[in-house]
Amino acid sequence: MSRSGKAIGLVILILVLGVLPWIVRDGFYRHLVITTLINITLAMSLWLILRTGQLSIGHVALMAIGAYTSTLLTMRLDLSFWLGLLAGGLMSAAVALVIGYLTLRLKGLYFSLVTFALAEVVRIIFNSVAPGLFGGPEGITGIPKPSIFGYEFASFTPFYYLILVIVVLAILIVARVDRSRIGMIFSAISQADSLAESVGINIMKYKVMAFVLGSFMAGVAGSFFAHYFSYISAEHFTFWISVYVLIYVVVGGSAVIIGPVIGACALTIASQGFRSLGDYEPVVFGAALVLVLLFLPDGLASLPERLREPALRATACLKRSLAARR
């Protein structure tokens, strides 16, 4: 696609996103839009970690830490939502910094198991330890809505624009990092970390950097989640959420930055569509993963390129047929 075509497409997308609150009026679809944008944020944050070749299957733990941090600060200390949002991201990043330095020397399955254990430990702490503080199995209700200059976020529109800004910032930050020298180092570590280390790259430093930045984004998403729903419990942050976020990235395409966005949009919408027939969400995710791995190993993002060559062949064949008739 030409530059002018991309620019026109971007302008159309911005206009659609800008007027979406006036287009989508049904409550169910409004909730679906918010959920999709939260999932895009989580998928982008995990994609950044995957760029260093580290497979995290405990990403939900960082989301939970951000959610509970923001909730406790706003409810117990009466801080503003905006400070809670920032603190949620920073607390998740701080935990990731400690865990990263302790575990990122591990590779492959071993690191994945550590992140799985982290997710379970965090869930058990929030579920069973200090129920007076964390709410126990019943969770915490009545989480305050955000407000700015006295205006409270009591409807879909302000929440939509807030999470849209968060998503756009997450994409821009990840894109900027990926196209920088740091992103090239991430890619080199993912492909051959021993070789990267042999040429003087401190692979531990960059793995921790990706882990911390991705965890900060997950914490921010968790904070928004808590204040949007006004209720959280440990059961909102099960291991399966981490699996679903990973599937978003794989189904969308882990090789390109747009992949997590496509995967999160497609699977969130598909899973919600099947909920009217029952709890088929795991079936939808499993089937999508199997089909993509079999027929589109590079994810849904590679579909236009896959279709381009057959389309060109068909066009050329049609032109030859028309020329022969003349």
MARVO-367206 format. One record per atom (N, C-alpha, C, CB): x, y, z. Coordinates in steps of 0.05 Angstrom, whole numbers, padded with zeros to 5 digits, always signed. Glycine has a CB too. Layout:
BEGIN
XYZ;...
***
This chain:
BEGIN
+00017-00024+00000;+00000+00000+00000;+00017+00025+00000;-00019+00000+00024;+00010+00045-00016;+00025+00070-00017;+00022+00086+00008;+00015+00086-00041;+00040+00106+00010;+00040+00123+00034;+00013+00138+00036;+00063+00143+00033;+00003+00148+00013;-00022+00163+00014;-00045+00145+00022;-00028+00175-00014;-00044+00120+00013;-00065+00100+00021;-00064+00095+00051;-00062+00074+00006;-00040+00092+00062;-00037+00087+00090;-00047+00111+00106;-00008+00081+00098;-00041+00135+00096;-00049+00160+00110;-00079+00162+00111;-00037+00185+00097;-00092+00156+00088;-00121+00158+00086;-00134+00137+00105;-00131+00153+00057;-00123+00113+00105;-00132+00092+00123;-00130+00100+00152;-00117+00066+00119;-00107+00113+00159;-00103+00122+00187;-00123+00143+00195;-00074+00132+00191;-00128+00162+00177;-00147+00184+00182;-00175+00172+00187;-00148+00204+00159;-00183+00153+00170;-00209+00140+00173;-00211+00125+00199;-00214+00120+00149;-00190+00111+00207;-00190+00097+00232;-00193+00116+00256;-00164+00080+00235;-00178+00138+00255;-00180+00158+00277;-00208+00169+00279;-00159+00181+00272;-00220+00175+00256;-00247+00186+00256;-00267+00166+00268;-00256+00194+00227;-00265+00141+00260;-00283+00120+00270;-00279+00117+00300;-00277+00093+00256;-00254+00115+00309;-00249+00112+00338;-00259+00137+00353;-00220+00108+00343;-00257+00160+00341;-00265+00185+00354;-00295+00187+00358;-00256+00208+00339;-00311+00177+00339;-00340+00179+00341;-00353+00153+00351;-00352+00187+00314;-00337+00133+00358;-00348+00107+00366;-00369+00109+00389;-00326+00089+00375;-00365+00126+00409;-00385+00127+00430;-00413+00135+00420;-00377+00147+00452;-00414+00149+00398;-00440+00157+00387;-00451+00137+00367;-00438+00185+00373;-00433+00118+00359;-00442+00097+00340;-00452+00073+00356;-00419+00089+00321;-00437+00065+00376;-00444+00042+00393;-00461+00051+00416;-00418+00027+00403;-00486+00043+00416;-00505+00052+00436;-00513+00030+00455;-00530+00064+00423;-00512+00005+00446;-00520-00018+00462;-00500-00023+00485;-00523-00043+00445;-00510-00028+00509;-00492-00032+00532;-00474-00055+00530;-00509-00035+00557;-00483-00078+00518;-00467-00101+00514;-00443-00095+00496;-00483-00125+00503;-00448-00082+00474;-00427-00076+00455;-00407-00055+00466;-00438-00067+00428;-00418-00037+00482;-00400-00018+00495;-00381-00032+00514;-00416+00004+00510;-00391-00050+00529;-00374-00066+00547;-00354-00082+00531;-00391-00084+00565;-00362-00093+00509;-00345-00109+00492;-00322-00091+00481;-00360-00121+00468;-00327-00066+00474;-00307-00048+00464;-00286-00043+00486;-00319-00021+00455;-00295-00038+00510;-00276-00033+00533;-00260-00057+00538;-00292-00024+00558;-00272-00081+00539;-00258-00106+00544;-00237-00111+00523;-00278-00129+00546;-00244-00106+00498;-00225-00110+00476;-00200-00092+00479;-00239-00104+00449;-00205-00067+00487;-00182-00048+00490;-00165-00056+00513;-00193-00020+00493;-00177-00066+00535;-00160-00076+00558;-00143-00099+00548;-00179-00085+00581;-00155-00118+00533;-00141-00141+00524;-00118-00133+00504;-00160-00161+00510;-00123-00113+00488;-00102-00103+00470;-00078-00093+00486;-00112-00081+00452;-00083-00078+00508;-00062-00069+00525;-00046-00092+00537;-00073-00051+00548;-00060-00112+00547;-00046-00135+00558;-00030-00150+00537;-00066-00154+00571;-00041-00153+00513;-00027-00168+00492;-00002-00153+00483;-00046-00172+00468;-00004-00126+00481;+00020-00110+00474;+00042-00113+00495;+00012-00081+00470;+00034-00112+00520;+00054-00114+00542;+00068-00141+00542;+00040-00110+00569;+00053-00163+00536;+00065-00189+00535;+00083-00192+00510;+00044-00211+00536;+00074-00180+00488;+00089-00182+00463;+00117-00171+00467;+00075-00167+00440;+00119-00149+00482;+00146-00137+00487;+00164-00156+00502;+00143-00111+00503;+00153-00171+00521;+00169-00191+00535;+00177-00214+00517;+00154-00202+00560;+00158-00223+00501;+00164-00245+00482;+00186-00237+00462;+00139-00253+00467;+00190-00212+00457;+00210-00203+00438;+00238-00210+00446;+00208-00173+00434;+00242-00215+00472;+00268-00224+00482;+00270-00254+00484;+00273-00211+00510;+00250-00268+00475;+00250-00297+00475;+00242-00310+00501;+00277-00306+00468;+00231-00294+00519;+00222-00305+00545;+00192-00309+00545;+00230-00285+00568;+00184-00334+00550;+00156-00341+00549;+00144-00339+00577;+00152-00369+00538;+00129-00318+00582;+00116-00314+00608;+00087-00324+00607;+00116-00284+00616;+00080-00342+00625;+00052-00352+00627;+00040-00344+00654;+00051-00383+00622;+00052-00323+00666;+00041-00313+00691;+00036-00284+00689;+00060-00320+00714;+00030-00274+00666;+00027-00245+00661;+00004-00233+00678;+00024-00239+00632;-00016-00250+00683;-00039-00240+00698;-00031-00231+00726;-00060-00262+00700;-00009-00242+00737;+00000-00234+00764;+00006-00204+00765;+00024-00250+00773;+00019-00194+00744;+00026-00165+00743;+00002-00148+00739;+00046-00160+00720;-00018-00158+00725;-00044-00144+00722;-00057-00142+00749;-00062-00157+00702;-00057-00164+00764;-00070-00165+00790;-00057-00146+00810;-00070-00194+00801;-00030-00146+00810;-00016-00128+00828;-00023-00099+00822;+00015-00132+00825;-00025-00091+00797;-00033-00064+00790;-00061-00058+00799;-00031-00060+00760;-00079-00077+00795;-00107-00073+00803;-00110-00069+00833;-00124-00097+00794;-00097-00087+00849;-00100-00085+00878;-00085-00061+00889;-00089-00111+00891;-00062-00054+00878;-00048-00030+00887;-00064-00005+00884;-00021-00028+00872;-00075-00001+00860;-00091+00022+00855;-00116+00023+00872;-00099+00023+00825;-00129+00000+00875;-00153-00002+00892;-00148+00005+00921;-00165-00030+00890;-00127-00006+00932;-00121-00001+00960;-00112+00028+00965;-00099-00019+00970;-00097+00039+00947;-00089+00067+00950;-00112+00087+00948;-00068+00074+00929;-00131+00081+00930;-00153+00100+00927;-00174+00096+00950;-00167+00096+00900;-00177+00071+00960;-00197+00066+00980;-00187+00069+01008;-00208+00037+00976;-00163+00061+01013;-00152+00062+01041;-00138+00088+01047;-00132+00039+01046;-00124+00100+01027;-00109+00124+01031;-00122+00148+01018;-00081+00121+01021;-00145+00143+01004;-00160+00165+00992;-00144+00181+00971;-00170+00184+01013;-00125+00167+00957;-00111+00180+00936;-00128+00181+00911;-00084+00165+00930;-00121+00199+00892;-00136+00201+00868;-00131+00176+00850;-00128+00227+00853;-00150+00172+00832;-00147+00150+00813;-00122+00152+00796;-00171+00149+00794;-00114+00177+00789;-00091+00181+00771;-00065+00173+00784;-00090+00210+00762;-00063+00179+00810;-00040+00169+00825;-00041+00139+00828;-00038+00183+00853;-00065+00129+00833;-00068+00100+00835;-00061+00085+00809;-00096+00093+00843;-00069+00097+00787;-00063+00085+00760;-00032+00084+00757;-00075+00102+00738;-00019+00106+00763;+00010+00106+00760;+00024+00087+00780;+00021+00135+00764;+00014+00087+00805;+00025+00070+00825;+00021+00041+00819;+00013+00077+00853;-00002+00034+00807;-00007+00006+00799;+00013-00004+00779;-00035+00003+00788;+00019+00013+00759;+00039+00006+00739;+00067+00004+00751;+00040+00026+00717;+00074+00023+00769;+00100+00023+00781;+00104+00000+00800;+00105+00050+00796;+00083-00007+00815;+00086-00031+00833;+00090-00056+00817;+00061-00033+00851;+00075-00060+00796;+00079-00083+00779;+00107-00084+00767;+00058-00084+00756;+00117-00060+00759;+00144-00058+00748;+00165-00064+00769;+00149-00030+00737;+00160-00055+00794;+00179-00061+00816;+00181-00091+00822;+00171-00045+00841;+00157-00103+00823;+00157-00132+00828;+00171-00147+00805;+00128-00143+00831;+00166-00138+00780;+00179-00150+00757;+00209-00146+00758;+00168-00138+00731;+00218-00123+00768;+00247-00118+00770;+00260-00138+00789;+00252-00089+00780;+00248-00143+00812;+00259-00162+00831;+00258-00191+00820;+00243-00161+00858;+00234-00198+00810;+00231-00226+00799;+00249-00230+00775;+00201-00230+00791;+00252-00209+00758;+00268-00211+00734;+00297-00216+00741;+00266-00186+00718;+00308-00201+00759;+00336-00205+00766;+00341-00233+00779;+00346-00184+00785;+00320-00244+00791;+00323-00270+00804;+00319-00293+00784;+00304-00273+00827;+00303-00289+00764;+00295-00312+00747;+00301-00310+00718;+00266-00315+00750;+00308-00287+00708;+00311-00284+00678;+00336-00297+00667;+00311-00255+00671;+00353-00308+00685;+00375-00324+00675;+00365-00351+00666;+00396-00327+00697;+00341-00358+00676;+00329-00383+00667;+00318-00380+00639;+00307-00392+00686;+00317-00402+00624;+00307-00400+00596;+00285-00421+00592;+00331-00405+00577;+00270-00416+00571;+00250-00435+00561;+00230-00443+00582;+00264-00459+00552;+00226-00469+00585;+00206-00480+00603;+00210-00472+00632;+00206-00510+00601;+00236-00469+00640;+00241-00463+00668;+00231-00435+00676;+00271-00465+00674;+00235-00416+00658;+00225-00389+00664;+00194-00389+00663;+00236-00368+00643;+00183-00404+00644;+00154-00405+00642;+00142-00416+00668;+00146-00422+00618;+00154-00437+00679;+00144-00448+00704;+00146-00429+00727;+00160-00474+00710;+00167-00413+00727;+00170-00393+00749;+00148-00372+00747;+00198-00379+00747;+00142-00363+00722;+00121-00343+00719;+00093-00355+00726;+00120-00332+00691;+00090-00381+00720;+00065-00394+00728;+00063-00395+00758;+00064-00423+00716;+00085-00402+00772;+00085-00403+00801;+00079-00375+00812;+00112-00413+00812;+00091-00354+00800;+00086-00327+00809;+00056-00320+00808;+00102-00307+00792;+00043-00327+00786;+00015-00321+00783;-00002-00335+00805;+00005-00330+00755;+00005-00360+00811;-00010-00375+00831;-00005-00363+00859;-00003-00404+00830;+00020-00356+00865;+00027-00345+00891;+00012-00319+00895;+00057-00341+00894;+00012-00302+00875;-00002-00276+00877;-00032-00280+00881;+00004-00258+00852;-00043-00298+00866;-00072-00304+00869;-00079-00314+00897;-00081-00324+00848;-00062-00332+00907;-00067-00343+00934;-00065-00321+00956;-00047-00366+00940;-00045-00303+00952;-00041-00281+00972;-00066-00264+00972;-00016-00265+00964;-00076-00256+00949;-00099-00238+00948;-00125-00252+00956;-00102-00227+00919;-00125-00279+00953;-00149-00294+00960;-00150-00302+00989;-00150-00319+00942;-00127-00308+01001;-00127-00320+01028;-00113-00304+01049;-00114-00347+01026;-00094-00287+01042;-00078-00273+01062;-00092-00246+01068;-00049-00269+01052;-00093-00238+01093;-00104-00212+01102;-00131-00206+01087;-00084-00190+01096;-00152-00222+01092;-00177-00217+01079;-00189-00189+01086;-00198-00238+01087;-00181-00178+01109;-00191-00152+01116;-00179-00130+01097;-00184-00145+01144;-00156-00136+01086;-00142-00117+01068;-00149-00123+01039;-00112-00119+01072;-00146-00148+01031;-00150-00156+01003;-00178-00166+00996;-00130-00177+00995;-00195-00168+01016;-00222-00176+01011;-00228-00205+01010;-00231-00164+00985;-00207-00222+01011;-00211-00251+01010;-00225-00260+00986;-00225-00259+01035;-00239-00283+00987;-00253-00294+00964;-00275-00276+00954;-00264-00321+00971;-00287-00260+00972;-00308-00242+00964;-00298-00218+00948;-00323-00232+00988;-00273-00212+00950;-00261-00190+00934;-00267-00163+00947;-00272-00190+00906;-00262-00142+00932;-00266-00115+00941;-00287-00101+00923;-00240-00099+00941;-00308-00090+00935;-00329-00077+00920;-00328-00047+00925;-00357-00089+00928;-00343-00032+00910;-00345-00003+00914;-00320+00012+00907;-00352+00002+00942;-00304+00002+00888;-00279+00016+00880;-00288+00042+00867;-00262-00002+00861;-00276+00064+00875;-00286+00090+00864;-00280+00093+00835;-00273+00113+00880;-00297+00108+00821;-00294+00114+00793;-00273+00137+00791;-00320+00122+00780;-00259+00139+00768;-00241+00161+00764;-00256+00187+00763;-00225+00157+00738;-00243+00209+00769;-00254+00235+00765;-00232+00255+00759;-00270+00244+00791;-00239+00276+00744;-00220+00296+00737;-00233+00323+00737;-00207+00290+00709;-00222+00342+00752;-00233+00369+00756;-00262+00368+00765;-00231+00384+00730;-00268+00348+00782;-00295+00346+00793;-00315+00330+00776;-00306+00373+00797;-00306+00322+00752;-00323+00306+00734;-00318+00277+00738;-00318+00314+00704;-00338+00262+00746;-00335+00233+00752;-00341+00217+00727;-00354+00224+00775;-00325+00196+00723;-00329+00178+00700;-00352+00159+00707;-00302+00162+00694;-00376+00167+00700;-00399+00151+00707;-00412+00138+00683;-00419+00168+00721;-00401+00142+00659;-00413+00131+00635;-00391+00118+00617;-00428+00153+00619;-00400+00107+00595;-00382+00093+00577;-00362+00112+00564;-00398+00079+00556;-00371+00135+00556;-00354+00153+00539;-00328+00160+00552;-00370+00178+00533;-00327+00170+00577;-00301+00177+00589;-00283+00153+00593;-00305+00191+00615;-00294+00131+00601;-00278+00106+00604;-00267+00098+00577;-00295+00084+00616;-00283+00100+00556;-00274+00092+00529;-00250+00109+00520;-00296+00095+00509;-00252+00135+00523;-00230+00153+00515;-00205+00148+00532;-00239+00182+00516;-00209+00143+00557;-00186+00138+00575;-00171+00112+00566;-00195+00135+00604;-00186+00090+00563;-00172+00065+00555;-00161+00067+00527;-00191+00041+00558;-00174+00083+00509;-00164+00087+00482;-00137+00102+00483;-00184+00103+00465;-00135+00122+00500;-00109+00136+00504;-00088+00117+00514;-00112+00160+00523;-00095+00100+00533;-00076+00080+00544;-00066+00061+00523;-00089+00064+00568;-00085+00052+00506;-00078+00033+00484;-00060+00047+00464;-00103+00023+00470;-00067+00071+00456;-00050+00085+00436;-00022+00090+00447;-00064+00112+00429;-00020+00098+00472;+00006+00103+00484;+00022+00077+00486;+00003+00115+00513;+00008+00055+00493;+00022+00029+00494;+00033+00021+00467;+00003+00007+00505;+00017+00024+00446;+00026+00017+00419;+00049+00035+00410;+00003+00019+00399;+00047+00061+00415;+00068+00079+00407;+00094+00074+00422;+00059+00108+00412;+00092+00068+00448;+00117+00062+00463;+00130+00036+00453;+00110+00060+00493;+00113+00016+00450;+00124-00010+00441;+00136-00007+00413;+00102-00032+00442;+00122+00007+00395;+00132+00011+00368;+00158+00027+00368;+00111+00026+00351;+00160+00047+00385;+00184+00063+00387;+00207+00046+00397;+00180+00088+00405;+00202+00030+00417;+00223+00012+00428;+00231-00008+00407;+00213-00002+00453;+00212-00020+00393;+00218-00041+00374;+00234-00031+00351;+00192-00053+00364;+00231-00006+00343;+00245+00005+00320;+00272+00018+00327;+00228+00026+00305;+00278+00018+00353;+00302+00030+00363;+00325+00010+00364;+00298+00043+00390;+00348+00019+00373;+00370+00000+00377;+00363-00020+00398;+00395+00016+00386;+00348-00012+00418;+00339-00031+00439;+00323-00054+00427;+00324-00017+00461;+00305-00047+00409;+00288-00067+00396;+00305-00086+00380;+00268-00054+00379;+00325-00076+00367;+00343-00094+00351;+00358-00113+00370;+00364-00077+00335;+00365-00103+00394;+00378-00120+00413;+00359-00141+00424;+00390-00103+00437;+00334-00133+00429;+00314-00153+00438;+00312-00175+00417;+00286-00139+00441;+00310-00168+00392;+00308-00188+00371;+00332-00206+00369;+00304-00174+00344;+00356-00194+00373;+00381-00210+00372;+00381-00230+00396;+00405-00192+00373;+00373-00221+00419;+00372-00239+00442;+00353-00261+00438;+00365-00223+00468;+00330-00255+00426;+00310-00276+00421;+00320-00297+00402;+00284-00263+00409;+00335-00288+00381;+00345-00307+00361;+00369-00323+00370;+00351-00292+00335;+00387-00310+00384;+00412-00324+00393;+00424-00309+00416;+00432-00327+00369;+00414-00314+00440;+00424-00299+00463;+00453-00304+00469;+00407-00306+00487;+00463-00328+00465;+00491-00334+00470;+00509-00318+00451;+00497-00364+00468;+00501-00317+00426;+00516-00301+00406;+00515-00272+00413;+00505-00306+00378;+00492-00262+00421;+00490-00233+00429;+00508-00227+00453;+00460-00226+00436;+00509-00245+00472;+00526-00241+00495;+00555-00242+00488;+00520-00262+00517;+00562-00258+00468;+00590-00261+00460;+00601-00235+00447;+00593-00284+00441;+00583-00218+00436;+00592-00193+00424;+00589-00169+00443;+00576-00188+00398;+00585-00175+00468;+00586-00154+00488;+00559-00144+00497;+00601-00132+00478;+00537-00156+00489;+00510-00147+00498;+00504-00158+00525;+00488-00154+00477;+00496-00141+00543;+00487-00150+00570;+00459-00160+00568;+00490-00127+00591;+00455-00186+00561;+00429-00197+00556;+00411-00196+00580;+00431-00225+00546;+00422-00199+00604;+00406-00197+00628;+00393-00170+00631;+00423-00204+00653;+00408-00149+00626;+00399-00122+00628;+00375-00117+00610;+00421-00102+00622;+00377-00126+00585;+00355-00121+00566;+00331-00139+00571;+00366-00125+00538;+00335-00163+00580;+00312-00180+00587;+00297-00168+00610;+00322-00209+00595;+00311-00158+00630;+00298-00145+00653;+00283-00120+00643;+00318-00138+00675;+00296-00105+00625;+00283-00080+00615;+00257-00086+00602;+00302-00066+00595;+00256-00107+00584;+00231-00114+00571;+00210-00124+00591;+00237-00136+00549;+00219-00140+00610;+00201-00151+00630;+00189-00129+00647;+00216-00171+00648;+00205-00110+00655;+00195-00088+00672;+00176-00070+00657;+00219-00071+00683;+00183-00062+00632;+00165-00045+00616;+00139-00059+00610;+00179-00037+00591;+00140-00084+00602;+00116-00099+00596;+00098-00102+00621;+00122-00126+00585;+00111-00106+00644;+00096-00109+00669;+00083-00083+00678;+00115-00119+00692;+00097-00060+00673;+00085-00034+00679;+00059-00031+00663;+00105-00011+00672;+00059-00038+00637;+00035-00035+00621;+00013-00054+00632;+00041-00042+00592;+00020-00078+00640;+00000-00096+00651;-00012-00086+00677;+00013-00124+00656;+00005-00073+00693;-00005-00061+00718;-00024-00038+00713;+00018-00051+00735;-00019-00022+00693;-00037+00000+00685;-00063-00011+00676;-00024+00018+00663;-00062-00032+00660;-00087-00045+00650;-00103-00057+00674;-00080-00068+00630;-00089-00068+00693;-00102-00079+00717;-00116-00057+00733;-00083-00094+00734;-00102-00034+00736;-00113-00011+00750;-00139-00001+00737;-00093+00011+00752;-00138+00002+00711;-00162+00010+00696;-00184-00010+00699;-00155+00014+00666;-00178-00035+00697;-00197-00057+00700;-00212-00055+00727;-00183-00085+00699;-00197-00050+00748;-00209-00049+00775;-00229-00025+00777;-00188-00046+00796;-00221-00002+00767;-00238+00021+00770;-00261+00022+00750;-00221+00047+00767;-00257+00008+00728;-00279+00007+00709;-00302-00011+00719;-00269-00004+00682;-00294-00035+00730;-00315-00053+00740;-00323-00047+00768;-00304-00082+00738;-00308-00031+00783;-00314-00024+00811;-00314-00049+00830;-00341-00010+00813;-00302-00070+00820;-00301-00095+00836;-00279-00113+00826;-00329-00110+00835;-00263-00124+00845;-00243-00143+00838;-00242-00165+00859;-00215-00130+00835;-00234-00188+00850;-00228-00211+00868;-00206-00227+00855;-00254-00228+00873;-00195-00245+00871;-00173-00261+00861;-00181-00279+00837;-00162-00279+00883;-00207-00285+00836;-00217-00302+00814;-00218-00288+00788;-00244-00312+00821;-00214-00262+00788;-00212-00247+00762;-00184-00251+00750;-00217-00217+00767;-00165-00261+00765;-00138-00262+00756;-00127-00291+00757;-00120-00244+00773;-00141-00309+00744;-00132-00337+00744;-00111-00341+00722;-00157-00355+00739;-00099-00365+00723;-00078-00372+00704;-00088-00371+00675;-00067-00400+00710;-00114-00377+00672;-00124-00378+00645;-00124-00351+00631;-00153-00389+00645;-00125-00329+00646;-00123-00303+00634;-00096-00300+00620;-00128-00280+00655;-00075-00309+00633;-00048-00308+00622;-00047-00324+00596;-00027-00319+00642;-00060-00348+00596;-00060-00365+00572;-00075-00351+00549;-00074-00392+00578;-00098-00338+00556;-00113-00324+00535;-00097-00301+00523;-00139-00314+00546;-00083-00286+00540;-00066-00264+00530;-00044-00274+00512;-00054-00248+00553;-00032-00296+00519;-00012-00308+00502;-00024-00317+00475;+00001-00332+00516;-00048-00328+00476;-00061-00337+00451;-00068-00313+00433;-00087-00353+00458;-00075-00290+00446;-00080-00266+00430;-00055-00260+00412;-00086-00241+00448;-00032-00261+00425;-00007-00254+00411;-00001-00275+00389;+00017-00253+00430;-00004-00300+00395;+00003-00321+00376;-00016-00321+00352;+00003-00349+00390;-00042-00319+00358;-00062-00320+00337;-00060-00295+00319;-00091-00322+00349;-00055-00272+00332;-00052-00248+00316;-00027-00247+00300;-00053-00224+00334;-00006-00258+00311;+00020-00258+00298;+00042-00245+00315;+00019-00244+00271;+00060-00262+00325;+00080-00252+00344;+00104-00238+00330;+00090-00274+00361;+00105-00240+00304;+00127-00229+00289;+00125-00199+00283;+00131-00243+00263;+00100-00189+00285;+00095-00160+00278;+00080-00147+00300;+00080-00158+00251;+00083-00121+00302;+00072-00106+00325;+00041-00104+00323;+00083-00078+00325;+00030-00106+00299;+00001-00105+00296;-00012-00131+00304;-00006-00098+00268;+00004-00153+00306;-00007-00179+00312;-00023-00181+00337;+00016-00199+00313;-00012-00171+00360;-00027-00172+00385;-00054-00157+00384;-00011-00161+00408;-00054-00135+00369;-00079-00119+00366;-00100-00136+00351;-00073-00093+00351;-00092-00148+00329;-00110-00164+00313;-00120-00188+00329;-00096-00174+00287;-00102-00202+00342;-00109-00225+00358;-00128-00219+00380;-00085-00239+00369;-00123-00197+00395;-00140-00189+00417;-00168-00182+00407;-00128-00166+00433;-00169-00166+00386;-00195-00158+00374;-00211-00183+00365;-00191-00139+00351;-00198-00200+00349;-00212-00223+00337;-00222-00242+00358;-00194-00237+00318;-00206-00249+00377;-00213-00269+00397;-00232-00259+00418;-00188-00281+00410;-00229-00234+00426;-00247-00222+00446;-00275-00221+00435;-00238-00194+00455;-00278-00212+00410;-00304-00210+00397;-00315-00238+00392;-00302-00195+00370;-00299-00257+00383;-00308-00284+00377;-00317-00298+00403;-00286-00301+00364;-00302-00295+00425;-00309-00309+00450;-00335-00298+00461;-00286-00307+00470;-00339-00272+00459;-00364-00260+00469;-00387-00268+00453;-00361-00229+00469;-00383-00272+00427;-00405-00280+00409;-00415-00308+00416;-00396-00280+00381;-00397-00326+00425;-00405-00353+00431;-00415-00356+00459;-00381-00372+00427;-00413-00336+00476;-00422-00338+00504;-00452-00341+00506;-00413-00314+00519;-00467-00332+00486;-00496-00334+00486;-00504-00364+00485;-00508-00319+00464;-00486-00381+00474;-00492-00409+00472;-00482-00425+00496;-00479-00420+00446;-00468-00412+00514;-00456-00426+00537;-00427-00417+00541;-00458-00456+00534;-00414-00429+00561;-00387-00422+00567;-00367-00437+00548;-00380-00428+00597;-00366-00427+00523;-00349-00439+00503;-00323-00424+00498;-00364-00442+00477;-00316-00406+00516;-00293-00390+00512;-00267-00406+00508;-00289-00370+00535;-00262-00426+00526;-00238-00443+00522;-00238-00457+00495;-00235-00463+00544;-00261-00466+00486;-00263-00480+00461;-00256-00461+00438;-00292-00492+00457;-00266-00436+00439;-00261-00417+00418;-00231-00411+00417;-00277-00391+00423;-00219-00406+00440;-00190-00400+00440;-00174-00424+00430;-00182-00392+00468;-00181-00448+00440;-00166-00471+00431;-00168-00477+00402;-00175-00495+00447;-00192-00474+00391;-00196-00479+00362;-00182-00458+00346;-00226-00479+00356;-00183-00433+00354;-00169-00412+00340;-00139-00417+00339;-00175-00384+00352;-00128-00425+00362;-00099-00430+00364;-00091-00453+00345;-00091-00436+00393;-00106-00475+00346;-00099-00498+00329;-00101-00491+00300;-00118-00522+00336;-00122-00477+00292;-00126-00470+00263;-00104-00452+00254;-00153-00457+00259;-00096-00432+00270;-00075-00413+00262;-00049-00428+00260;-00074-00390+00282;-00042-00444+00279;-00017-00459+00279;-00015-00477+00254;-00013-00475+00304;-00038-00488+00246;-00038-00507+00223;-00037-00492+00197;-00062-00524+00224;-00052-00471+00194;-00056-00458+00167;-00043-00430+00165;-00085-00456+00161;-00038-00417+00188;-00026-00390+00187;-00005-00388+00210;-00047-00368+00190;+00017-00402+00207;+00037-00402+00228;+00047-00374+00237;+00061-00418+00220;+00045-00355+00219;+00053-00327+00225;+00030-00310+00235;+00066-00314+00201;+00007-00323+00240;-00015-00308+00252;-00033-00295+00232;-00005-00289+00271;-00055-00283+00242;-00075-00270+00224;-00063-00246+00210;-00099-00261+00241;-00042-00234+00222;-00030-00211+00209;-00017-00218+00182;-00009-00199+00228;-00011-00243+00178;+00002-00252+00153;-00019-00258+00132;+00020-00276+00158;-00045-00258+00139;-00065-00266+00120;-00066-00248+00094;-00092-00264+00133;-00064-00222+00096;-00064-00206+00071;-00041-00213+00052;-00062-00176+00078;-00018-00218+00064;+00005-00226+00047;+00001-00254+00035;+00031-00226+00063;-00012-00272+00050;-00018-00298+00040;-00038-00297+00017;-00029-00316+00062;-00057-00279+00019;-00077-00276-00002;-00068-00260-00026;-00102-00264+00010;-00047-00245-00022;-00038-00227-00043;-00029-00242-00068;-00015-00209-00033;-00013-00262-00065;-00002-00277-00088;-00024-00291-00104;+00019-00297-00079;-00042-00306-00090;-00064-00318-00106;-00081-00297-00120;-00082-00335-00088;-00085-00274-00107;-00101-00253-00119;-00087-00242-00144;-00106-00230-00099;-00061-00238-00143;-00046-00229-00166;-00047-00249-00188;-00016-00223-00158;-00044-00275-00181;-00046-00296-00202;-00073-00296-00215;-00040-00324-00190;-00094-00293-00199;-00121-00293-00210;-00126-00269-00228;-00142-00293-00187;-00115-00246-00220;-00118-00222-00236;-00103-00225-00263;-00107-00197-00221;-00079-00236-00261;-00063-00240-00286;-00077-00260-00305;-00035-00250-00279;-00089-00281-00293;-00103-00301-00309;-00128-00289-00322;-00112-00325-00291;-00142-00271-00308;-00165-00258-00319;-00158-00240-00342;-00180-00243-00297;-00136-00225-00338;-00126-00207-00359;-00119-00223-00384;-00102-00191-00350;-00106-00246-00381;-00098-00262-00404;-00123-00273-00418;-00080-00286-00396;-00143-00280-00402;-00167-00291-00414;-00182-00269-00430;-00186-00301-00392;-00183-00245-00419;-00196-00223-00434;-00181-00216-00459;-00199-00199-00416;-00154-00217-00457;-00138-00210-00480;-00141-00231-00502;-00108-00208-00473;-00144-00257-00495;-00148-00278-00514;-00175-00275-00529;-00146-00306-00500;-00195-00266-00514;-00221-00263-00526;-00222-00241-00547;-00242-00257-00505;-00205-00220-00542;-00204-00198-00561;-00190-00207-00587;-00189-00174-00548;
***
